[in-house]
Amino acid sequence: MSRLSRRGFLQFSVAAALASTAACSEDEPETSPDSRFPQGGFGAGATAEAVTEGVNLSGKTALVTGCNSGLGYETLSVLAQRGVHVIGTGRTLEKAQQACASVGGKTTPLALELADFQSAVDCADAVKGMGVQLDMVIANAGINAFGELILVDGIERTFRVNHLGHFVLVNQLLPLMNPQGGRIVHVGSRSAYKQAPPEGIVFDSLNGDVVLESGQYYGQSKLANALFSLQLSKQLAGSGVTSNVIHPGLVQTNIARNAPAVIRKGFEWVGPLIAKTPAEGAATQVYVAASPDVAGINGAYFEDCNPVTVNGPNHVFDEPMAQKLWQVSTQMTDGYV
Ligand SMILES: NC(=O)c1ccc[n+]([C@@H]2O[C@H](COP(=O)([O-])OP(=O)(O)OC[C@H]3O[C@@H](n4cnc5c(N)ncnc54)[C@H](OP(=O)(O)O)[C@@H]3O)[C@@H](O)[C@H]2O)c1
């Protein structure tokens, strides 16, 4: 069996284990090419290096969150190698410094703790102080807590880190975006339609009033990434700046670090057979951030380097829900956006 078909055969079982709540039903949504946008020339096996081969990126500036691990590290490394000045963030300055120092090219490390809205404001202020214009923002950092409800300052933790922290950061950075082709890339996940609650964002769960199944917190936060991107794309229409969301694939990174030991061990064993490498996993976000093929595409959802739509029951393109999420997120981050 080829690596890719073996991947297809086995992927769901580990993805389901990782999802911890994955419910499979006959009407489970799947994707198909999004006919509103051109399809690209790359697929699941492409690497971040391959999708940027021959693309002139010198003189461009990018900000990548979560640059010290997994997809963020690969993104930092490849963009810097291609001549991009990469501002890489880590939860501590030391982590960002270490990552930046380990890749070639021009990099600037910054601290960003997404659970702390003031840290997002401080990070954006530091970028403003650098006097740069941003060509790419890759909102990549994220956690999968694989656990029960945890509140941080009264807000469910996974939603706070994966969505609200980036909501503050990206809004703060908007004035710095290059009006001639600046791109914001949100690293979401297909968990947005595989693992989110069937009704989409359960707004009463964000402060713990309603309790979800443990796996749904990650799915809900990844749906929030998609809806944030969607609503932002509407607001950016005609501005020259774009917003898109991507799913990297199942990738062997440290994302399962909080999973129960049996899932973590299982992923370590079978990961090399079924999951993408970080080089492959980072391809979609790097492609959407940097490839000339994607110029002008706004409001799309990408999997395996191609814009797709999601069939069946899902909320990935739910405009009223995106508007409501924006409103609620603004209230929840009052004073920081
Ligand atoms: N790997 C997959 O199969 C997969 C699939 C779908 C989507 N994704 C998404 O891909 C993105 C990157 O994940 P990854 O797979 O590369 O995982 P990873 O190796 O665990 O990297 C996650 C990064 O996010 C950072 N981070 C975590 N919590 C943070 C916080 N509170 N504030 C700031 N930064 C924080 C981590 O910093 P520390 O190392 O300091 O904790 C790390 O740099 C995530 O958004 C994830 O949801 C991954």
PDBQT file of the ligand as one rigid body, heavy atoms in Angstrom, charges set to zero:
ROOT
HETATM    1  N1  LIG A 401      -0.612  18.612  14.468  1.00  0.00    +0.000 N 
HETATM    2  C1  LIG A 401      -1.819  18.382  13.972  1.00  0.00    +0.000 C 
HETATM    3  O1  LIG A 401      -2.178  17.225  13.622  1.00  0.00    +0.000 OA
HETATM    4  C2  LIG A 401      -2.783  19.521  13.779  1.00  0.00    +0.000 A 
HETATM    5  C3  LIG A 401      -3.985  19.270  13.082  1.00  0.00    +0.000 A 
HETATM    6  C4  LIG A 401      -4.873  20.320  12.909  1.00  0.00    +0.000 A 
HETATM    7  C5  LIG A 401      -4.552  21.580  13.373  1.00  0.00    +0.000 A 
HETATM    8  N2  LIG A 401      -3.383  21.795  14.029  1.00  0.00    +0.000 N 
HETATM    9  C6  LIG A 401      -3.107  23.156  14.528  1.00  0.00    +0.000 C 
HETATM   10  O2  LIG A 401      -1.786  23.535  14.159  1.00  0.00    +0.000 OA
HETATM   11  C7  LIG A 401      -1.330  24.556  15.036  1.00  0.00    +0.000 C 
HETATM   12  C8  LIG A 401       0.107  24.284  15.439  1.00  0.00    +0.000 C 
HETATM   13  O3  LIG A 401       0.142  23.113  16.258  1.00  0.00    +0.000 OA
HETATM   14  P1  LIG A 401       1.290  22.032  16.179  1.00  0.00    +0.000 P 
HETATM   15  O4  LIG A 401       0.667  20.827  15.613  1.00  0.00    +0.000 OA
HETATM   16  O5  LIG A 401       2.500  22.574  15.553  1.00  0.00    +0.000 OA
HETATM   17  O6  LIG A 401       1.490  21.750  17.735  1.00  0.00    +0.000 OA
HETATM   18  P2  LIG A 401       2.723  21.998  18.724  1.00  0.00    +0.000 P 
HETATM   19  O7  LIG A 401       3.926  21.336  18.204  1.00  0.00    +0.000 OA
HETATM   20  O8  LIG A 401       2.208  21.602  20.049  1.00  0.00    +0.000 OA
HETATM   21  O9  LIG A 401       2.951  23.582  18.678  1.00  0.00    +0.000 OA
HETATM   22  C9  LIG A 401       2.008  24.458  19.257  1.00  0.00    +0.000 C 
HETATM   23  C10 LIG A 401       2.625  25.819  19.429  1.00  0.00    +0.000 C 
HETATM   24  O10 LIG A 401       1.652  26.686  20.047  1.00  0.00    +0.000 OA
HETATM   25  C11 LIG A 401       2.250  27.266  21.197  1.00  0.00    +0.000 C 
HETATM   26  N3  LIG A 401       1.274  27.555  22.243  1.00  0.00    +0.000 N 
HETATM   27  C12 LIG A 401       0.518  26.681  22.955  1.00  0.00    +0.000 A 
HETATM   28  N4  LIG A 401      -0.197  27.321  23.892  1.00  0.00    +0.000 NA
HETATM   29  C13 LIG A 401       0.135  28.633  23.781  1.00  0.00    +0.000 A 
HETATM   30  C14 LIG A 401      -0.245  29.794  24.491  1.00  0.00    +0.000 A 
HETATM   31  N5  LIG A 401      -1.081  29.735  25.541  1.00  0.00    +0.000 N 
HETATM   32  N6  LIG A 401       0.268  30.982  24.117  1.00  0.00    +0.000 NA
HETATM   33  C15 LIG A 401       1.136  31.054  23.073  1.00  0.00    +0.000 A 
HETATM   34  N7  LIG A 401       1.548  29.999  22.377  1.00  0.00    +0.000 NA
HETATM   35  C16 LIG A 401       1.054  28.793  22.725  1.00  0.00    +0.000 A 
HETATM   36  C17 LIG A 401       3.244  26.221  21.696  1.00  0.00    +0.000 C 
HETATM   37  O11 LIG A 401       4.167  26.807  22.584  1.00  0.00    +0.000 OA
HETATM   38  P3  LIG A 401       4.856  25.873  23.726  1.00  0.00    +0.000 P 
HETATM   39  O12 LIG A 401       5.655  24.858  23.004  1.00  0.00    +0.000 OA
HETATM   40  O13 LIG A 401       5.681  26.823  24.529  1.00  0.00    +0.000 OA
HETATM   41  O14 LIG A 401       3.726  25.283  24.529  1.00  0.00    +0.000 OA
HETATM   42  C18 LIG A 401       3.845  25.810  20.353  1.00  0.00    +0.000 C 
HETATM   43  O15 LIG A 401       4.769  26.753  19.928  1.00  0.00    +0.000 OA
HETATM   44  C19 LIG A 401      -2.325  24.587  16.204  1.00  0.00    +0.000 C 
HETATM   45  O16 LIG A 401      -3.172  25.714  16.049  1.00  0.00    +0.000 OA
HETATM   46  C20 LIG A 401      -3.118  23.311  16.021  1.00  0.00    +0.000 C 
HETATM   47  O17 LIG A 401      -4.436  23.428  16.525  1.00  0.00    +0.000 OA
HETATM   48  C21 LIG A 401      -2.485  20.801  14.247  1.00  0.00    +0.000 A 
ENDROOT
TORSDOF 0
